[in-house]
Amino acid sequence: MTEIRISERQPRLDPRPVAHRVGLVALSTDHTSEVDYARMLCPAGIGVYVNRIPFANPVTPETLRAMEGDLAEGAALILPGEDLDAVIYGCTSASVCIGDAAVRAQVALGKPGCPVVTPISGTLAGLRAMGARRISVLTPYTVETSRPMAAMFEAEGIAIDRFTCLNMEDDREMARIAPDDLVTLASDAAFAGSDALFVSCTAVRAAGVIDRIEAAAGLPALSSNYAAAWQVARLCGVTGPLAAGHLMTLAALP
């Protein structure tokens, strides 16, 4: 039988494997968020640690609100007992339908004292940083699911020049929108007099083509994952650009 030695020399332990670490509460059906955040955050020394919670299509206000009860446990199971620099909740439309304050409160139950970032909090912070008061919006959702978002922006004092939806109901199909088509659709959705263009939904692959969207639309642009990544990075003290696009050139949170 092979003898197995116990080393007399024990390794030194670093406080944490990476400089910063953030949690991501993702939907069970999500194809896009992990890829987007890994691409933007990990090269900046921000580790992304993911847990998924149940979600059942179609995307409607009712199915989105049904996730509220899973948020606390979903956050608590990300590196239990260890501190995070922030927790991201990975659903834009649910942040609106549940209510951004309610989402943050539920996530905070799972990770007390940890900053909570949502696509909506990132977008609103990004719009303020950009000085945008009038926007155009593109969502993949139905009219029914888009209406609460329009109302949310208006309640925040942000005027909507043009709001376009794609009338889709399945977030797995939203994730399959071809990036080239997304650029064209976003350009068509942009109103020339707007201060910025927002492309909603953590499922759509807009973060990787924001620079192309800006060039085609002639407006500064931001998307759900792009804006949340920007806010998370600034909370971690990372001030450099994580990707192309105007928002990433802005170093500080408003």
C-alpha positions in Angstrom: 0.0 0.0 0.0 1.3 3.4 -0.9 2.4 5.6 2.0 0.8 9.0 2.0 2.8 11.7 3.7 1.5 14.8 5.5 3.5 17.8 4.6 5.4 19.3 7.5 5.1 22.7 5.7 1.7 24.3 5.6 0.7 26.8 2.9 0.2 30.5 3.6 -3.5 31.6 3.0 -4.4 34.8 1.2 -7.4 36.7 2.6 -9.3 36.0 -0.6 -8.4 34.6 -4.0 -9.2 37.8 -5.9 -9.1 41.5 -4.9 -12.9 41.9 -5.0 -15.8 39.6 -5.1 -19.4 40.1 -6.0 -22.4 37.7 -5.9 -24.9 37.3 -8.8 -28.4 36.0 -8.2 -29.3 34.8 -11.6 -32.5 33.3 -13.1 -32.5 29.6 -13.7 -33.2 30.2 -17.4 -30.5 32.9 -17.9 -28.0 32.4 -20.7 -26.3 35.8 -20.7 -25.5 37.4 -17.4 -22.7 35.2 -16.2 -20.9 35.6 -19.6 -21.3 39.4 -19.6 -20.1 39.9 -16.0 -17.2 37.5 -16.4 -16.1 39.3 -19.5 -16.4 42.8 -18.0 -15.6 42.3 -14.3 -13.1 39.4 -13.9 -10.3 41.1 -15.9 -10.5 44.0 -13.5 -9.9 41.7 -10.5 -13.5 41.3 -9.5 -14.6 37.7 -9.0 -18.2 36.8 -9.8 -19.9 34.1 -7.7 -23.3 32.9 -9.0 -26.4 31.3 -7.6 -29.6 30.7 -9.6 -33.2 31.0 -8.5 -36.3 29.4 -10.1 -38.0 31.2 -12.9 -40.7 29.9 -15.2 -41.5 31.5 -18.6 -43.4 33.3 -20.0 -42.1 36.7 -18.9 -45.1 38.4 -17.4 -45.5 40.8 -14.4 -47.0 37.8 -12.5 -44.1 35.4 -13.1 -41.6 38.1 -12.4 -43.1 39.0 -9.1 -43.1 35.3 -8.1 -39.3 35.4 -7.7 -39.5 37.7 -4.7 -39.7 34.9 -2.2 -36.5 33.3 -3.4 -34.2 36.3 -3.3 -33.0 36.1 0.3 -32.1 32.5 0.2 -30.6 32.9 -3.3 -28.2 35.6 -2.0 -27.5 33.8 1.3 -26.1 30.7 -0.6 -23.4 32.7 -2.3 -20.2 32.1 -0.3 -22.1 31.6 3.0 -20.5 33.3 6.0 -18.1 35.4 3.8 -18.3 39.0 2.9 -19.0 40.3 -0.6 -18.4 43.7 -2.1 -21.8 43.7 -3.7 -24.6 41.4 -4.8 -26.2 41.8 -8.2 -29.8 40.7 -8.9 -29.9 39.6 -12.5 -33.4 40.6 -13.8 -34.4 44.0 -15.0 -38.1 43.6 -15.5 -38.5 41.8 -12.1 -36.6 44.7 -10.4 -39.4 46.9 -11.8 -42.4 44.6 -11.2 -41.3 43.6 -7.6 -40.0 47.1 -6.9 -36.3 48.0 -6.7 -36.5 48.8 -3.0 -38.2 45.5 -2.3 -35.6 43.5 -4.3 -32.8 45.2 -2.3 -34.5 44.5 1.0 -34.9 40.8 0.2 -31.4 40.3 -1.1 -30.1 42.2 2.0 -31.8 39.6 4.2 -29.6 37.0 2.7 -26.4 39.1 2.8 -26.9 41.7 5.5 -24.8 44.9 5.1 -23.8 44.1 1.6 -24.5 46.7 -1.2 -27.2 45.4 -3.6 -27.1 46.3 -7.3 -29.9 45.7 -9.8 -30.0 46.5 -13.5 -32.4 49.3 -12.6 -30.2 50.8 -9.9 -27.2 50.7 -12.3 -29.2 52.2 -15.1 -30.6 55.0 -13.0 -27.1 55.8 -11.6 -25.7 55.6 -15.1 -28.3 58.0 -16.5 -27.6 60.4 -13.7 -23.9 60.2 -14.3 -24.4 60.9 -18.0 -26.8 63.8 -17.2 -29.5 62.1 -19.2 -33.0 63.5 -18.7 -34.7 62.3 -21.9 -34.3 58.7 -23.1 -35.3 56.2 -25.7 -36.0 52.6 -24.6 -35.9 49.3 -26.3 -37.1 46.2 -24.5 -37.6 42.6 -25.7 -40.8 42.3 -23.6 -44.5 42.4 -24.4 -46.4 45.7 -24.0 -47.9 44.4 -20.7 -44.4 43.8 -19.2 -43.0 47.0 -20.7 -45.6 49.3 -19.2 -44.3 49.1 -15.6 -40.9 50.1 -16.8 -42.2 53.1 -18.6 -44.0 54.1 -15.5 -40.9 53.6 -13.4 -38.8 56.0 -15.5 -41.5 58.6 -15.5 -41.8 58.4 -11.7 -38.0 58.9 -11.5 -38.4 62.2 -13.5 -36.9 60.8 -16.7 -38.9 61.6 -19.9 -39.3 58.9 -22.5 -39.1 60.2 -26.1 -39.7 56.8 -27.7 -40.4 53.3 -26.1 -40.1 50.3 -28.4 -40.8 46.6 -27.4 -40.2 43.4 -29.4 -43.3 41.6 -27.9 -41.3 38.5 -26.8 -42.4 36.2 -23.9 -39.5 33.8 -23.4 -36.2 35.0 -21.9 -34.3 32.1 -23.5 -35.3 33.5 -27.0 -34.4 37.0 -25.9 -30.9 35.7 -25.2 -30.7 34.4 -28.8 -31.3 37.8 -30.5 -28.4 38.1 -32.9 -26.1 41.0 -31.9 -26.2 42.4 -35.5 -29.9 42.6 -35.4 -29.8 44.0 -31.9 -27.7 46.9 -33.2 -30.2 47.6 -35.9 -33.2 47.3 -33.6 -31.6 49.6 -31.1 -30.8 52.2 -33.8 -34.4 52.1 -35.0 -35.6 52.6 -31.4 -33.5 55.7 -30.8 -35.1 59.1 -31.0 -32.6 61.8 -32.2 -33.5 64.2 -29.5 -32.9 61.8 -26.6 -29.9 62.1 -24.2 -29.4 58.4 -24.1 -30.7 55.0 -25.3 -31.5 52.2 -22.8 -31.6 48.6 -24.0 -33.4 46.6 -21.3 -33.1 42.9 -20.2 -30.2 41.0 -18.7 -30.9 38.2 -21.2 -30.1 40.3 -24.3 -26.5 40.5 -25.5 -26.3 44.2 -25.7 -23.4 44.8 -23.4 -20.9 43.3 -25.9 -22.0 45.7 -28.7 -22.7 48.9 -26.8 -20.1 50.8 -28.9 -21.7 49.6 -32.1 -25.2 50.6 -30.8 -23.9 54.0 -29.9 -22.4 54.5 -33.3 -25.6 53.3 -35.1 -28.0 55.2 -32.9 -25.9 58.4 -32.6 -26.6 58.4 -28.8 -24.8 57.3 -25.6 -26.2 53.9 -24.8 -26.4 51.5 -21.9 -27.9 48.1 -21.3 -28.9 46.2 -18.1 -25.8 44.2 -17.6 -23.5 47.0 -18.8 -24.9 49.5 -16.4 -24.9 47.1 -13.4 -21.3 46.1 -14.1 -20.3 49.8 -14.2 -22.0 50.4 -10.8 -20.5 47.3 -9.2 -17.0 48.2 -10.4 -17.3 51.7 -9.0 -18.5 50.3 -5.7 -15.4 48.1 -5.6 -13.2 51.2 -6.3 -12.4 50.1 -9.8 -12.5 53.3 -11.9 -11.1 52.2 -15.3 -13.2 51.2 -18.3 -14.5 47.7 -18.3 -15.7 47.7 -21.9 -16.3 50.1 -24.7 -19.0 52.8 -24.5 -19.5 56.3 -23.0 -20.7 55.2 -19.6 -17.5 53.3 -18.9 -15.4 56.5 -19.3 -17.2 58.0 -16.3 -15.1 57.2 -13.2 -17.4 58.1 -10.3 -20.9 57.2 -9.1 -23.3 60.2 -9.0 
